[in-house]
Amino acid sequence: MQNQTSSPIVVIACEVFQHLFEKYINEDLLNQITFLDYGLHQVPAKLTESLQNTIDSVEEPSLIILGYGLCGNGLNGIQANNHTLLIPRADDCIAILLGSYEAYKKEFLTNPGTYYLTKGWLESGSDPLREYQGMVEKYDPETADWIMDLQYRNYKRLVFVAHTDEDFEKYRPRALEVAQYCEQWDMRYEEILGSDLFIRKLVGSLESLHEPKEDILVIPPGGEIQQSQFIR
């Protein structure tokens, strides 16, 4: 990894990408690397606040890689301030985990009613089964069933995305528990081997910042991330 500028390099990313960034980024060349909690994507306003605060905490003008998609509009309105931001041009983390917008679009068009699981979400309890268990504690089982049915009855497929055989083996038992719970909506369970191509493109863009890229957004100092920049 090289840097066309002399600016320090900073990574701020969701924990779901930690294994991919650690694989492709030489930490010796980094000024800072921060992985934020998986659960922030559940409340976009909290994601916006946490990301902006983390960016603002970087004192020296830097080249900051954001390991996030638009994520429910959680990146909309983020200010670069005196930094340059590099961002995957993706609606959410699934496109990044699949390796490209094209792969994500193909999956969406072929199977639009798909709910995705990742090892990060399984670790953090961000899945329908854990959600149901939390609702039973907060409400009664009948109310919890009604709420869950409203949220998930239109899904037809449950897909576990991982990048290694080891991750499939480790997290498959939990994924299958979730799949068994989701059988009430006739969701079929599948597994997809993800790709690291998007992350490699993002890291590789450090070597060619001034060349236009379809999949990477470059926000200059003083700029702002806008939802419209992700529209294709």
C-alpha positions as CSV (number, residue, x, y, z in Angstrom):
1,M,0.0,0.0,0.0
2,Q,1.4,3.3,-1.1
3,N,0.1,6.9,-0.6
4,Q,0.2,9.4,-3.4
5,T,0.2,12.2,-0.9
6,S,2.2,12.8,2.2
7,S,-0.9,12.9,4.4
8,P,-1.2,10.4,7.3
9,I,-3.5,7.4,6.5
10,V,-6.4,6.6,8.8
11,V,-8.9,3.8,8.7
12,I,-12.3,4.1,10.3
13,A,-14.4,1.0,9.6
14,C,-17.2,-1.3,10.8
15,E,-16.0,-4.3,12.7
16,V,-17.5,-6.5,10.0
17,F,-14.6,-5.6,7.7
18,Q,-11.8,-5.9,10.3
19,H,-10.4,-9.2,9.0
20,L,-10.3,-7.8,5.4
21,F,-8.6,-4.6,6.3
22,E,-6.1,-6.3,8.5
23,K,-5.3,-8.6,5.6
24,Y,-4.6,-5.8,3.1
25,I,-3.4,-2.8,5.0
26,N,0.1,-2.6,6.4
27,E,-0.5,-1.2,9.9
28,D,3.0,0.2,10.0
29,L,2.0,2.8,7.4
30,L,-1.1,3.8,9.3
31,N,-1.5,6.8,11.7
32,Q,-4.7,5.3,13.2
33,I,-7.1,2.4,12.7
34,T,-10.4,2.3,14.4
35,F,-13.1,-0.4,14.1
36,L,-16.6,0.7,15.3
37,D,-19.3,-1.5,16.7
38,Y,-21.4,-3.7,14.4
39,G,-24.6,-2.5,16.0
40,L,-24.3,1.1,14.9
41,H,-25.9,0.2,11.5
42,Q,-29.2,-0.6,13.2
43,V,-29.7,3.1,14.1
44,P,-28.4,5.3,11.2
45,A,-28.5,8.5,13.3
46,K,-26.1,6.9,15.8
47,L,-23.8,5.7,13.0
48,T,-23.7,9.3,11.6
49,E,-22.8,10.7,15.0
50,S,-20.2,8.1,15.9
51,L,-18.5,8.4,12.5
52,Q,-18.4,12.2,12.6
53,N,-17.1,12.2,16.1
54,T,-14.3,9.7,15.1
55,I,-13.4,11.8,12.0
56,D,-13.4,15.0,14.1
57,S,-11.0,13.3,16.6
58,V,-8.3,13.0,14.0
59,E,-6.3,16.2,14.5
60,E,-3.8,16.2,11.7
61,P,-5.2,16.6,8.1
62,S,-5.3,13.0,6.9
63,L,-6.4,10.6,4.2
64,I,-9.3,8.7,5.9
65,I,-10.6,5.4,4.5
66,L,-14.2,4.8,5.7
67,G,-15.1,1.1,5.7
68,Y,-18.8,1.7,5.3
69,G,-21.5,1.8,2.6
70,L,-24.2,4.4,2.7
71,C,-25.8,2.1,5.4
72,G,-29.4,3.3,5.7
73,N,-28.3,6.8,4.9
74,G,-26.0,6.8,7.9
75,L,-23.2,8.4,5.9
76,N,-25.4,11.2,4.5
77,G,-24.2,14.6,5.7
78,I,-20.8,13.4,7.1
79,Q,-18.3,16.3,6.8
80,A,-14.8,15.7,5.6
81,N,-13.6,18.9,7.4
82,N,-9.8,19.2,6.7
83,H,-9.5,15.5,5.7
84,T,-9.8,13.6,2.4
85,L,-12.3,10.7,2.7
86,L,-12.2,7.5,0.6
87,I,-15.5,5.6,0.7
88,P,-16.8,2.4,-1.1
89,R,-19.6,3.5,-3.4
90,A,-22.1,0.9,-2.1
91,D,-25.5,1.0,-0.6
92,D,-24.5,-1.2,2.4
93,C,-21.9,-3.7,3.6
94,I,-23.4,-6.6,1.6
95,A,-22.2,-5.2,-1.7
96,I,-18.7,-4.8,-0.1
97,L,-18.7,-8.3,1.3
98,L,-19.8,-9.7,-2.1
99,G,-17.0,-7.9,-3.7
100,S,-18.7,-5.5,-6.1
101,Y,-21.9,-3.5,-6.8
102,E,-22.4,-5.7,-9.8
103,A,-22.5,-8.9,-7.7
104,Y,-24.9,-7.2,-5.2
105,K,-27.2,-6.1,-8.1
106,K,-27.2,-9.5,-9.6
107,E,-28.2,-11.1,-6.2
108,F,-30.9,-8.4,-5.7
109,L,-32.4,-8.8,-9.1
110,T,-32.4,-12.6,-8.9
111,N,-33.6,-12.9,-5.3
112,P,-34.9,-9.5,-4.1
113,G,-36.4,-11.0,-0.9
114,T,-33.1,-11.9,0.7
115,Y,-31.9,-11.4,4.3
116,Y,-28.2,-11.6,4.7
117,L,-26.2,-12.9,7.7
118,T,-22.5,-12.2,8.3
119,K,-20.2,-13.4,11.0
120,G,-20.2,-9.9,12.4
121,W,-23.9,-9.7,12.7
122,L,-24.0,-13.2,14.2
123,E,-21.4,-12.3,16.8
124,S,-23.3,-9.1,17.7
125,G,-26.7,-10.7,17.9
126,S,-28.0,-8.8,14.9
127,D,-30.2,-11.5,13.4
128,P,-33.9,-12.3,13.4
129,L,-33.7,-15.0,16.1
130,R,-31.9,-12.8,18.6
131,E,-34.2,-9.9,17.7
132,Y,-37.2,-12.1,18.5
133,Q,-35.7,-13.2,21.8
134,G,-35.3,-9.6,22.7
135,M,-38.8,-8.7,21.8
136,V,-40.2,-11.6,23.9
137,E,-38.4,-10.1,26.9
138,K,-39.8,-6.6,26.2
139,Y,-43.3,-7.6,25.2
140,D,-45.3,-10.8,25.3
141,P,-44.7,-13.7,22.8
142,E,-47.9,-12.9,20.8
143,T,-46.9,-9.3,20.3
144,A,-43.3,-10.4,19.5
145,D,-44.6,-12.8,16.9
146,W,-46.8,-10.1,15.3
147,I,-44.0,-7.6,15.0
148,M,-41.6,-10.1,13.6
149,D,-44.1,-11.3,11.0
150,L,-44.6,-7.7,9.9
151,Q,-40.8,-7.3,9.4
152,Y,-39.9,-10.6,7.8
153,R,-42.9,-12.2,6.0
154,N,-41.8,-10.8,2.6
155,Y,-38.3,-12.4,2.8
156,K,-37.9,-15.6,0.8
157,R,-34.2,-16.4,1.3
158,L,-31.7,-16.3,4.1
159,V,-28.0,-16.1,3.0
160,F,-24.9,-16.5,5.1
161,V,-22.0,-14.6,3.5
162,A,-18.4,-15.5,4.7
163,H,-15.0,-15.3,3.2
164,T,-13.3,-18.5,4.4
165,D,-14.1,-22.1,5.0
166,E,-13.1,-21.6,8.6
167,D,-15.7,-18.9,9.1
168,F,-18.4,-21.0,7.5
169,E,-17.5,-23.9,9.9
170,K,-17.4,-21.7,13.0
171,Y,-20.6,-19.7,12.4
172,R,-22.7,-22.2,10.5
173,P,-24.3,-23.7,13.6
174,R,-25.7,-20.3,14.7
175,A,-26.7,-19.4,11.1
176,L,-28.6,-22.7,10.9
177,E,-30.4,-21.9,14.2
178,V,-31.5,-18.6,12.7
179,A,-32.5,-20.4,9.5
180,Q,-34.7,-22.8,11.5
181,Y,-36.4,-19.9,13.2
182,C,-37.0,-18.3,9.8
183,E,-38.6,-21.4,8.3
184,Q,-42.0,-20.0,9.5
185,W,-41.7,-17.6,6.5
186,D,-40.6,-20.3,4.2
187,M,-37.1,-18.8,3.8
188,R,-34.7,-21.1,2.2
189,Y,-31.1,-21.1,3.6
190,E,-28.1,-20.6,1.3
191,E,-24.4,-19.8,1.7
192,I,-22.3,-17.5,-0.5
193,L,-18.5,-17.2,-0.5
194,G,-17.8,-13.5,-0.4
195,S,-15.0,-11.6,-2.2
196,D,-12.4,-9.2,-1.0
197,L,-12.3,-7.3,-4.4
198,F,-14.1,-4.2,-3.1
199,I,-11.7,-3.8,-0.2
200,R,-8.7,-4.4,-2.4
201,K,-10.0,-1.7,-4.8
202,L,-10.5,0.7,-1.8
203,V,-7.0,0.1,-0.5
204,G,-5.5,0.2,-4.0
205,S,-7.1,3.6,-4.6
206,L,-4.5,5.1,-2.3
207,E,-2.0,4.8,-5.2
208,S,-4.2,6.7,-7.7
209,L,-6.3,9.2,-5.8
210,H,-6.7,11.5,-8.7
211,E,-8.0,8.9,-11.2
212,P,-11.8,8.7,-11.4
213,K,-13.2,5.4,-10.1
214,E,-16.7,4.0,-10.5
215,D,-16.7,2.1,-7.2
216,I,-14.8,4.6,-4.9
217,L,-15.9,8.0,-3.8
218,V,-13.2,10.6,-2.9
219,I,-14.5,13.5,-0.8
220,P,-12.0,16.4,-0.7
221,P,-11.3,18.6,2.3
222,G,-14.3,20.8,3.1
223,G,-16.6,18.3,1.3
224,E,-19.7,16.4,2.5
225,I,-20.9,12.9,1.8
226,Q,-24.3,13.1,0.1
227,Q,-26.8,10.3,-0.6
228,S,-27.0,11.3,-4.3
229,Q,-23.3,10.3,-4.8
230,F,-24.2,6.6,-4.3
231,I,-27.0,6.6,-6.9
232,R,-26.1,4.7,-10.1
